[in-house]
Amino acid sequence: MEVQSPSDSVPRLKRKMHEWIDNDARLGWLILPDSKTVYIYRPGQEPEFLTNTTQLKGEGPVEGFVLDLTEI
């Protein structure tokens, strides 16, 4: 999981997420709090784009985990 900090650029974070997936991570969440946007990265798929979501449900290696985004 990566949450954008004020000094992070979105293109750099997206490159980092692709790098993690290319190196065998099975799931990645890129959370952009200012725009209330989440990108979900999975191997062999284009990133899924969500906006104004209040929670993320884990899958694969984090099945059963739920991340509450209401405070982010």
N, CA, C and O atoms as a GROMACS GRO file, in nm:
protein
  288
    1MET      N    1   0.086  -0.117   0.000
    1MET     CA    2   0.000   0.000   0.000
    1MET      C    3   0.090   0.122   0.000
    1MET      O    4   0.190   0.126   0.070
    2GLU      N    5   0.053   0.219  -0.078
    2GLU     CA    6   0.125   0.345  -0.085
    2GLU      C    7   0.023   0.458  -0.074
    2GLU      O    8  -0.076   0.461  -0.147
    3VAL      N    9   0.047   0.550   0.019
    3VAL     CA   10  -0.037   0.667   0.035
    3VAL      C   11   0.045   0.788  -0.008
    3VAL      O   12   0.158   0.805   0.038
    4GLN      N   13  -0.011   0.869  -0.094
    4GLN     CA   14   0.060   0.985  -0.146
    4GLN      C   15   0.086   1.086  -0.035
    4GLN      O   16  -0.006   1.125   0.038
    5SER      N   17   0.211   1.128  -0.023
    5SER     CA   18   0.246   1.237   0.067
    5SER      C   19   0.257   1.364  -0.016
    5SER      O   20   0.263   1.357  -0.138
    6PRO      N   21   0.260   1.480   0.048
    6PRO     CA   22   0.265   1.606  -0.027
    6PRO      C   23   0.384   1.617  -0.124
    6PRO      O   24   0.374   1.686  -0.225
    7SER      N   25   0.494   1.549  -0.094
    7SER     CA   26   0.612   1.560  -0.181
    7SER      C   27   0.615   1.456  -0.293
    7SER      O   28   0.706   1.460  -0.376
    8ASP      N   29   0.519   1.365  -0.298
    8ASP     CA   30   0.517   1.260  -0.400
    8ASP      C   31   0.444   1.304  -0.525
    8ASP      O   32   0.338   1.367  -0.518
    9SER      N   33   0.501   1.271  -0.641
    9SER     CA   34   0.431   1.296  -0.767
    9SER      C   35   0.353   1.170  -0.804
    9SER      O   36   0.401   1.058  -0.783
   10VAL      N   37   0.236   1.187  -0.859
   10VAL     CA   38   0.152   1.074  -0.898
   10VAL      C   39   0.222   0.986  -1.002
   10VAL      O   40   0.221   0.864  -0.987
   11PRO      N   41   0.283   1.042  -1.107
   11PRO     CA   42   0.352   0.954  -1.203
   11PRO      C   43   0.461   0.869  -1.139
   11PRO      O   44   0.477   0.752  -1.175
   12ARG      N   45   0.537   0.925  -1.044
   12ARG     CA   46   0.641   0.848  -0.977
   12ARG      C   47   0.580   0.734  -0.895
   12ARG      O   48   0.631   0.623  -0.896
   13LEU      N   49   0.470   0.763  -0.826
   13LEU     CA   50   0.404   0.660  -0.747
   13LEU      C   51   0.347   0.549  -0.835
   13LEU      O   52   0.355   0.431  -0.799
   14LYS      N   53   0.290   0.585  -0.949
   14LYS     CA   54   0.238   0.484  -1.041
   14LYS      C   55   0.351   0.396  -1.094
   14LYS      O   56   0.334   0.274  -1.106
   15ARG      N   57   0.466   0.454  -1.126
   15ARG     CA   58   0.581   0.375  -1.171
   15ARG      C   59   0.625   0.278  -1.061
   15ARG      O   60   0.657   0.163  -1.088
   16LYS      N   61   0.626   0.327  -0.936
   16LYS     CA   62   0.664   0.243  -0.824
   16LYS      C   63   0.567   0.125  -0.809
   16LYS      O   64   0.610   0.013  -0.783
   17MET      N   65   0.439   0.150  -0.824
   17MET     CA   66   0.341   0.043  -0.811
   17MET      C   67   0.361  -0.063  -0.921
   17MET      O   68   0.355  -0.182  -0.893
   18HIS      N   69   0.384  -0.018  -1.045
   18HIS     CA   70   0.411  -0.112  -1.154
   18HIS      C   71   0.537  -0.193  -1.125
   18HIS      O   72   0.542  -0.313  -1.154
   19GLU      N   73   0.638  -0.129  -1.069
   19GLU     CA   74   0.762  -0.198  -1.036
   19GLU      C   75   0.735  -0.308  -0.932
   19GLU      O   76   0.786  -0.419  -0.944
   20TRP      N   77   0.657  -0.277  -0.830
   20TRP     CA   78   0.625  -0.378  -0.728
   20TRP      C   79   0.551  -0.496  -0.790
   20TRP      O   80   0.584  -0.611  -0.763
   21ILE      N   81   0.451  -0.468  -0.873
   21ILE     CA   82   0.376  -0.576  -0.938
   21ILE      C   83   0.468  -0.657  -1.030
   21ILE      O   84   0.459  -0.779  -1.034
   22ASP      N   85   0.555  -0.589  -1.104
   22ASP     CA   86   0.649  -0.658  -1.193
   22ASP      C   87   0.747  -0.747  -1.115
   22ASP      O   88   0.803  -0.841  -1.170
   23ASN      N   89   0.766  -0.716  -0.986
   23ASN     CA   90   0.856  -0.794  -0.901
   23ASN      C   91   0.779  -0.888  -0.809
   23ASN      O   92   0.823  -0.917  -0.698
   24ASP      N   93   0.664  -0.933  -0.856
   24ASP     CA   94   0.586  -1.040  -0.794
   24ASP      C   95   0.498  -1.001  -0.676
   24ASP      O   96   0.450  -1.090  -0.605
   25ALA      N   97   0.475  -0.872  -0.653
   25ALA     CA   98   0.370  -0.838  -0.556
   25ALA      C   99   0.237  -0.882  -0.617
   25ALA      O  100   0.217  -0.869  -0.738
   26ARG      N  101   0.148  -0.931  -0.537
   26ARG     CA  102   0.021  -0.981  -0.589
   26ARG      C  103  -0.092  -0.880  -0.578
   26ARG      O  104  -0.198  -0.900  -0.637
   27LEU      N  105  -0.069  -0.772  -0.504
   27LEU     CA  106  -0.173  -0.670  -0.488
   27LEU      C  107  -0.106  -0.542  -0.443
   27LEU      O  108  -0.016  -0.543  -0.360
   28GLY      N  109  -0.152  -0.430  -0.500
   28GLY     CA  110  -0.102  -0.300  -0.457
   28GLY      C  111  -0.213  -0.197  -0.458
   28GLY      O  112  -0.294  -0.192  -0.550
   29TRP      N  113  -0.216  -0.115  -0.355
   29TRP     CA  114  -0.314  -0.006  -0.347
   29TRP      C  115  -0.238   0.126  -0.348
   29TRP      O  116  -0.151   0.148  -0.263
   30LEU      N  117  -0.270   0.212  -0.441
   30LEU     CA  118  -0.216   0.348  -0.444
   30LEU      C  119  -0.330   0.440  -0.404
   30LEU      O  120  -0.430   0.452  -0.474
   31ILE      N  121  -0.313   0.506  -0.289
   31ILE     CA  122  -0.419   0.591  -0.233
   31ILE      C  123  -0.378   0.737  -0.246
   31ILE      O  124  -0.274   0.778  -0.195
   32LEU      N  125  -0.463   0.815  -0.316
   32LEU     CA  126  -0.438   0.957  -0.338
   32LEU      C  127  -0.544   1.035  -0.258
   32LEU      O  128  -0.654   1.060  -0.308
   33PRO      N  129  -0.512   1.073  -0.134
   33PRO     CA  130  -0.612   1.133  -0.046
   33PRO      C  131  -0.672   1.264  -0.097
   33PRO      O  132  -0.792   1.286  -0.080
   34ASP      N  133  -0.593   1.350  -0.159
   34ASP     CA  134  -0.645   1.480  -0.203
   34ASP      C  135  -0.757   1.466  -0.306
   34ASP      O  136  -0.854   1.542  -0.303
   35SER      N  137  -0.744   1.369  -0.395
   35SER     CA  138  -0.847   1.349  -0.498
   35SER      C  139  -0.945   1.238  -0.461
   35SER      O  140  -1.035   1.206  -0.538
   36LYS      N  141  -0.926   1.178  -0.342
   36LYS     CA  142  -1.011   1.068  -0.296
   36LYS      C  143  -1.018   0.956  -0.400
   36LYS      O  144  -1.124   0.903  -0.433
   37THR      N  145  -0.899   0.922  -0.450
   37THR     CA  146  -0.884   0.824  -0.557
   37THR      C  147  -0.797   0.709  -0.510
   37THR      O  148  -0.701   0.728  -0.435
   38VAL      N  149  -0.831   0.589  -0.554
   38VAL     CA  150  -0.752   0.470  -0.526
   38VAL      C  151  -0.730   0.395  -0.657
   38VAL      O  152  -0.822   0.378  -0.736
   39TYR      N  153  -0.606   0.351  -0.678
   39TYR     CA  154  -0.573   0.263  -0.789
   39TYR      C  155  -0.538   0.128  -0.728
   39TYR      O  156  -0.456   0.120  -0.637
   40ILE      N  157  -0.600   0.022  -0.780
   40ILE     CA  158  -0.571  -0.112  -0.732
   40ILE      C  159  -0.492  -0.184  -0.841
   40ILE      O  160  -0.538  -0.198  -0.955
   41TYR      N  161  -0.373  -0.230  -0.805
   41TYR     CA  162  -0.283  -0.296  -0.898
   41TYR      C  163  -0.282  -0.445  -0.871
   41TYR      O  164  -0.270  -0.489  -0.756
   42ARG      N  165  -0.294  -0.524  -0.980
   42ARG     CA  166  -0.290  -0.669  -0.974
   42ARG      C  167  -0.205  -0.717  -1.093
   42ARG      O  168  -0.205  -0.654  -1.198
   43PRO      N  169  -0.135  -0.829  -1.076
   43PRO     CA  170  -0.054  -0.881  -1.187
   43PRO      C  171  -0.140  -0.912  -1.309
   43PRO      O  172  -0.249  -0.968  -1.297
   44GLY      N  173  -0.089  -0.877  -1.426
   44GLY     CA  174  -0.154  -0.912  -1.552
   44GLY      C  175  -0.280  -0.833  -1.584
   44GLY      O  176  -0.353  -0.869  -1.676
   45GLN      N  177  -0.308  -0.727  -1.508
   45GLN     CA  178  -0.429  -0.648  -1.531
   45GLN      C  179  -0.394  -0.499  -1.532
   45GLN      O  180  -0.294  -0.456  -1.474
   46GLU      N  181  -0.478  -0.424  -1.598
   46GLU     CA  182  -0.467  -0.278  -1.588
   46GLU      C  183  -0.513  -0.237  -1.448
   46GLU      O  184  -0.600  -0.302  -1.390
   47PRO      N  185  -0.458  -0.129  -1.394
   47PRO     CA  186  -0.501  -0.084  -1.262
   47PRO      C  187  -0.651  -0.050  -1.260
   47PRO      O  188  -0.704   0.010  -1.354
   48GLU      N  189  -0.716  -0.089  -1.153
   48GLU     CA  190  -0.857  -0.053  -1.132
   48GLU      C  191  -0.860   0.083  -1.064
   48GLU      O  192  -0.783   0.108  -0.972
   49PHE      N  193  -0.948   0.169  -1.107
   49PHE     CA  194  -0.959   0.307  -1.059
   49PHE      C  195  -1.088   0.322  -0.980
   49PHE      O  196  -1.196   0.293  -1.031
   50LEU      N  197  -1.077   0.367  -0.855
   50LEU     CA  198  -1.195   0.394  -0.772
   50LEU      C  199  -1.189   0.538  -0.722
   50LEU      O  200  -1.081   0.592  -0.699
   51THR      N  201  -1.305   0.599  -0.708
   51THR     CA  202  -1.310   0.734  -0.653
   51THR      C  203  -1.419   0.740  -0.547
   51THR      O  204  -1.523   0.676  -0.558
   52ASN      N  205  -1.394   0.819  -0.445
   52ASN     CA  206  -1.488   0.839  -0.334
   52ASN      C  207  -1.531   0.709  -0.268
   52ASN      O  208  -1.645   0.698  -0.222
   53THR      N  209  -1.444   0.611  -0.261
   53THR     CA  210  -1.476   0.486  -0.193
   53THR      C  211  -1.444   0.500  -0.044
   53THR      O  212  -1.351   0.572  -0.008
   54THR      N  213  -1.519   0.434   0.040
   54THR     CA  214  -1.500   0.447   0.184
   54THR      C  215  -1.421   0.333   0.245
   54THR      O  216  -1.377   0.342   0.360
   55GLN      N  217  -1.402   0.224   0.168
   55GLN     CA  218  -1.322   0.113   0.220
   55GLN      C  219  -1.264   0.030   0.107
   55GLN      O  220  -1.318   0.026  -0.004
   56LEU      N  221  -1.154  -0.035   0.138
   56LEU     CA  222  -1.093  -0.131   0.046
   56LEU      C  223  -1.095  -0.267   0.112
   56LEU      O  224  -1.058  -0.280   0.229
   57LYS      N  225  -1.139  -0.367   0.039
   57LYS     CA  226  -1.142  -0.503   0.090
   57LYS      C  227  -1.024  -0.581   0.034
   57LYS      O  228  -1.001  -0.583  -0.087
   58GLY      N  229  -0.951  -0.644   0.123
   58GLY     CA  230  -0.835  -0.721   0.083
   58GLY      C  231  -0.874  -0.842   0.001
   58GLY      O  232  -0.986  -0.892   0.008
   59GLU      N  233  -0.779  -0.886  -0.077
   59GLU     CA  234  -0.796  -1.006  -0.160
   59GLU      C  235  -0.661  -1.072  -0.170
   59GLU      O  236  -0.559  -1.013  -0.135
   60GLY      N  237  -0.659  -1.194  -0.217
   60GLY     CA  238  -0.533  -1.266  -0.231
   60GLY      C  239  -0.458  -1.273  -0.099
   60GLY      O  240  -0.507  -1.331  -0.002
   61PRO      N  241  -0.338  -1.214  -0.093
   61PRO     CA  242  -0.255  -1.227   0.027
   61PRO      C  243  -0.313  -1.157   0.151
   61PRO      O  244  -0.268  -1.185   0.262
   62VAL      N  245  -0.408  -1.068   0.134
   62VAL     CA  246  -0.468  -0.997   0.248
   62VAL      C  247  -0.620  -1.017   0.252
   62VAL      O  248  -0.695  -0.929   0.294
   63GLU      N  249  -0.664  -1.134   0.208
   63GLU     CA  250  -0.806  -1.170   0.210
   63GLU      C  251  -0.861  -1.152   0.351
   63GLU      O  252  -0.802  -1.200   0.448
   64GLY      N  253  -0.975  -1.085   0.361
   64GLY     CA  254  -1.038  -1.062   0.491
   64GLY      C  255  -1.005  -0.930   0.555
   64GLY      O  256  -1.075  -0.885   0.645
   65PHE      N  257  -0.897  -0.866   0.509
   65PHE     CA  258  -0.857  -0.736   0.563
   65PHE      C  259  -0.944  -0.628   0.500
   65PHE      O  260  -0.972  -0.633   0.380
   66VAL      N  261  -0.987  -0.530   0.579
   66VAL     CA  262  -1.066  -0.418   0.529
   66VAL      C  263  -0.999  -0.290   0.576
   66VAL      O  264  -0.976  -0.272   0.695
   67LEU      N  265  -0.968  -0.200   0.482
   67LEU     CA  266  -0.909  -0.071   0.514
   67LEU      C  267  -1.016   0.036   0.508
   67LEU      O  268  -1.078   0.058   0.403
   68ASP      N  269  -1.039   0.102   0.619
   68ASP     CA  270  -1.136   0.211   0.629
   68ASP      C  271  -1.071   0.339   0.577
   68ASP      O  272  -0.970   0.384   0.631
   69LEU      N  273  -1.127   0.397   0.473
   69LEU     CA  274  -1.070   0.517   0.411
   69LEU      C  275  -1.139   0.645   0.456
   69LEU      O  276  -1.106   0.752   0.406
   70THR      N  277  -1.233   0.638   0.547
   70THR     CA  278  -1.308   0.758   0.585
   70THR      C  279  -1.220   0.864   0.650
   70THR      O  280  -1.252   0.982   0.642
   71GLU      N  281  -1.110   0.825   0.715
   71GLU     CA  282  -1.022   0.920   0.781
   71GLU      C  283  -0.906   0.967   0.691
   71GLU      O  284  -0.830   1.057   0.728
   72ILE      N  285  -0.895   0.907   0.574
   72ILE     CA  286  -0.782   0.941   0.484
   72ILE      C  287  -0.828   1.048   0.386
   72ILE      O  288  -0.750   1.091   0.301
   0.00000   0.00000   0.00000
